[in-house]
Amino acid sequence: MNSPISPGSKPRLRPETFRLLRDWVNERAGLQFGDDSAYVFERRLEPRLAALQLEGYDDYYKLLRLGEQGEAEFEELIERLTTKETYFYRQDYQLEAFERELLPRLVQQRGARRRLTVWSAGCATGEEPYTLAIMLDRCGLFAGWDVRVIGSDISKRSIAAARRGIYRQNSFRVAPDWLKPEYFAACEGGWQVDERIRRMCHFGQLNLLERARASLVGRIDVVFCRNVLIYFDASSRKRVIDNLYERLLPGGYLLLGHSESLLNVSTAFELVHLSSDLVYQRPVTGQAGEEGVL
């Protein structure tokens, strides 16, 4: 039960209620928050109490678990707790290795199909998938191919922003000088991605823990899942990696963030040493041909 609130005072998030909220987020989305995250929960969720006319965080937890609008509010909760920091050409050393070493290999491996699908798993507001689409366009290796870039994120608002494809200057802070003049047009609110590049990209809301939902992306040649696993607990990381492995075609590649690895997570992948990076590859053990709908 919530403690009585005196006029003008703010509701406080009790430790036991914080643990219930944190565990519910972990169970539903796999996201991991330490004991030091209580202030983050309290600060980011306080506006929801006023919006929903709730007296305190205990009532908020009950609404999440039992209320008719619990499912919709859980999406709002995730929006407020997840990090959406991204920008064009992030971790460029890895992108250079992808362009110089992996793309020529994929041309040879997939030449008979002339089809290439790249998935940005945890794409936030879309800068990464658009970066990948631009790289695939500029490299000139896939002219005449069916090339698709898929972007997914658990945040519905981030996916909506990705579909709009409009970005402010902060998203270009490490981008090469030619990027905006060649691939963007000035518009109200910033710069919008060229329509031809937007047509290459397909976006959908997706919780990476959900195997059935993940199947909607079809079979993939390359997965970028960078700086995503760090937010999951150990068991959730394994579920995510198992889902990504299942989506990858034999011979397909998985690229993680610079601080992430599959150590103690999965032994299903083979480690591939590139000149400036380490990536993971699904062994070439068979063929599959399932198509996605995202």
C-alpha positions in Angstrom: 0.0 0.0 0.0 1.2 3.5 -0.8 2.2 5.8 2.1 -0.1 8.8 2.6 1.2 11.8 0.5 1.1 15.2 2.0 0.1 18.1 -0.2 3.0 19.3 -2.3 5.2 16.2 -1.6 6.4 13.8 -4.2 5.6 10.1 -4.1 8.7 8.0 -3.3 9.6 4.7 -4.8 10.1 2.2 -2.0 12.9 -0.4 -2.4 10.5 -3.3 -2.5 8.4 -1.6 -5.2 11.5 -0.8 -7.2 12.5 -4.5 -7.2 9.0 -5.5 -8.3 9.1 -3.1 -11.2 12.7 -4.0 -12.1 11.9 -7.8 -12.1 8.8 -7.3 -14.2 10.9 -5.4 -16.8 13.4 -8.1 -16.7 10.9 -10.9 -17.1 9.1 -9.2 -20.0 11.9 -7.6 -21.9 15.1 -9.2 -20.5 16.6 -5.9 -19.6 18.8 -5.8 -16.5 18.9 -3.0 -14.0 21.1 -3.0 -10.9 20.2 -1.9 -7.4 21.6 1.5 -8.2 18.9 2.1 -10.8 16.1 3.0 -8.4 16.6 6.7 -8.9 16.4 6.2 -12.7 13.1 4.4 -12.3 11.8 7.1 -9.9 12.8 10.1 -12.0 11.7 8.7 -15.4 8.4 7.3 -14.1 7.3 10.1 -11.9 5.5 11.9 -14.8 3.5 8.8 -15.5 1.9 8.9 -12.0 0.6 12.4 -12.7 -0.6 11.5 -16.2 -2.4 8.4 -14.9 -3.6 10.1 -11.8 -2.0 7.5 -9.5 -1.0 8.2 -5.9 2.2 6.3 -6.0 4.5 3.7 -7.5 2.6 0.7 -5.9 -0.5 1.7 -7.8 1.6 2.0 -11.0 2.9 -1.5 -10.6 -0.6 -2.8 -10.0 -1.7 -1.1 -13.2 1.1 -2.7 -15.1 0.3 -6.2 -13.9 -3.5 -6.1 -13.6 -4.9 -3.0 -15.3 -6.7 -3.0 -18.6 -4.1 -0.5 -20.0 -1.2 -2.5 -18.5 0.1 -3.6 -21.9 0.1 -0.1 -23.4 1.7 1.3 -20.2 4.4 -1.3 -20.4 5.4 0.0 -23.8 5.5 3.5 -22.3 7.7 2.2 -19.4 10.2 0.7 -21.9 10.3 3.9 -23.8 11.3 5.8 -20.7 13.9 3.2 -19.5 15.8 2.3 -22.7 18.8 4.2 -24.1 18.5 5.5 -27.6 22.0 6.9 -28.1 23.2 6.4 -31.7 24.5 8.3 -34.7 25.7 7.7 -38.3 28.9 5.8 -38.9 29.2 4.7 -35.3 32.2 2.5 -34.6 33.6 3.2 -38.0 36.5 0.8 -37.7 34.0 -2.1 -37.7 32.1 -0.7 -40.6 35.3 -0.4 -42.6 36.0 -4.1 -41.9 32.5 -5.0 -42.9 32.9 -3.0 -46.2 36.4 -4.1 -47.1 36.4 -7.7 -46.0 32.9 -9.1 -45.4 31.1 -7.6 -48.4 33.4 -9.1 -51.0 33.0 -12.5 -49.3 29.2 -12.1 -49.4 29.3 -11.3 -53.1 31.0 -14.7 -53.7 28.8 -16.6 -51.2 25.5 -15.1 -52.3 26.2 -14.5 -56.0 23.9 -17.3 -57.2 21.0 -15.8 -55.2 21.8 -12.2 -55.9 20.0 -11.3 -52.7 21.4 -9.8 -49.6 19.6 -9.0 -46.3 21.2 -7.1 -43.4 19.5 -6.8 -40.0 20.2 -4.0 -37.5 18.9 -5.6 -34.3 18.3 -2.8 -31.8 18.5 0.0 -34.3 17.1 2.8 -32.0 16.1 5.7 -34.3 17.6 4.3 -37.5 21.0 5.8 -38.0 22.7 2.4 -38.1 20.4 0.7 -40.8 20.6 3.8 -42.9 24.4 3.9 -42.6 24.5 0.2 -43.7 22.1 0.9 -46.7 24.3 3.8 -47.8 27.4 1.7 -47.6 25.8 -1.1 -49.6 24.8 1.5 -52.2 28.2 3.2 -52.4 30.3 0.0 -52.6 29.0 -0.9 -56.1 29.2 -4.6 -55.4 25.4 -5.3 -55.4 24.1 -3.6 -58.5 21.1 -5.5 -59.8 20.7 -7.4 -56.5 17.7 -7.6 -54.2 19.2 -5.7 -51.2 17.3 -5.1 -48.0 18.2 -3.6 -44.7 16.0 -4.4 -41.7 15.9 -2.3 -38.6 14.2 -3.5 -35.4 13.9 -2.1 -31.9 11.8 -2.7 -28.8 10.8 1.0 -28.8 7.8 1.9 -31.0 8.7 5.6 -30.9 12.2 4.9 -32.1 10.9 2.8 -35.0 8.5 5.7 -35.9 11.4 8.1 -35.9 13.5 5.7 -38.1 10.7 5.5 -40.6 10.6 9.3 -40.9 14.3 9.3 -41.5 14.8 13.0 -40.4 17.8 13.8 -38.3 19.4 16.7 -36.6 23.1 17.7 -36.5 24.0 15.5 -33.5 23.3 12.4 -35.6 26.1 13.5 -38.0 28.8 14.2 -35.4 31.3 11.6 -36.8 29.8 11.3 -40.3 32.0 11.9 -43.3 31.7 15.3 -45.0 30.1 13.8 -48.2 27.2 12.1 -46.3 24.7 14.9 -46.1 25.2 16.4 -49.5 24.9 13.0 -51.3 22.3 11.2 -49.3 20.2 13.8 -47.4 17.9 16.7 -48.2 17.3 19.6 -45.9 13.8 19.7 -44.5 11.8 21.1 -41.6 13.4 19.6 -38.5 16.7 18.7 -40.0 17.9 16.5 -42.9 15.9 13.6 -44.4 17.4 10.4 -45.9 17.1 10.2 -49.6 14.0 8.3 -50.7 16.0 5.7 -52.7 17.9 4.7 -49.5 14.7 4.8 -47.4 13.1 2.3 -49.9 16.0 -0.2 -49.1 15.2 -0.1 -45.4 12.3 -1.8 -43.6 11.5 -1.1 -39.9 9.5 -3.0 -37.3 9.0 -3.1 -33.5 10.5 -6.2 -32.1 11.5 -7.7 -28.7 14.6 -9.7 -29.4 13.5 -12.3 -26.8 10.5 -13.3 -28.8 11.4 -16.1 -31.1 8.1 -16.2 -33.0 8.2 -12.4 -33.7 11.9 -12.6 -34.7 10.9 -15.1 -37.4 9.2 -12.2 -39.2 12.5 -10.9 -40.4 13.1 -14.0 -42.4 16.6 -15.4 -43.1 19.5 -13.0 -42.8 23.0 -12.7 -44.3 24.4 -10.3 -41.7 23.2 -9.2 -38.2 24.5 -6.1 -36.5 23.6 -6.3 -32.8 25.9 -3.7 -31.4 25.8 -2.4 -27.8 22.5 -4.3 -27.2 23.6 -7.4 -25.2 25.0 -5.3 -22.5 21.5 -4.4 -21.3 20.4 -8.0 -20.9 21.0 -10.5 -18.1 22.9 -13.8 -18.9 19.9 -16.0 -19.6 18.3 -13.3 -21.8 21.6 -12.8 -23.7 21.6 -16.5 -24.6 17.9 -16.4 -25.8 18.7 -13.4 -28.0 21.8 -15.0 -29.5 19.9 -18.2 -30.1 17.2 -16.3 -32.0 19.8 -14.4 -34.0 21.6 -17.7 -34.9 18.3 -19.2 -36.0 17.7 -16.2 -38.3 21.1 -16.3 -39.9 21.6 -18.2 -43.1 24.5 -20.7 -43.1 27.7 -18.7 -43.6 26.0 -15.5 -42.3 27.8 -13.1 -40.0 27.0 -11.6 -36.6 28.7 -8.3 -35.5 28.6 -7.3 -31.9 29.7 -4.1 -30.1 33.4 -3.6 -29.2 32.8 -4.6 -25.5 30.6 -7.6 -26.3 31.4 -11.2 -27.0 29.8 -14.6 -27.0 32.1 -16.0 -24.3 29.9 -18.0 -21.9 26.9 -17.2 -24.1 27.1 -19.5 -27.2 29.5 -22.0 -28.8 27.4 -22.3 -32.0 29.3 -19.7 -33.9 32.7 -19.7 -35.5 35.1 -16.8 -34.7 36.3 -15.0 -37.8 39.5 -12.9 -37.6 39.4 -9.8 -39.8 42.3 -7.3 -40.1 40.8 -4.9 -37.6 37.9 -6.8 -36.0 36.6 -10.1 -34.8 33.2 -11.2 -36.0 31.1 -14.4 -35.6 29.9 -16.7 -38.4 27.2 -19.3 -38.5 28.9 -22.4 -39.8 28.0 -23.5 -43.4 26.1 -26.6 -42.6 23.1 -26.4 -44.9 20.7 -24.2 -46.8 17.5 -22.4 -45.9 15.2 -20.1 -47.9 12.6 -18.6 -45.6 11.6 -15.0 -46.5 10.6 -12.3 -43.9 7.7 -9.9 -43.9 9.1 -6.9 -41.9 
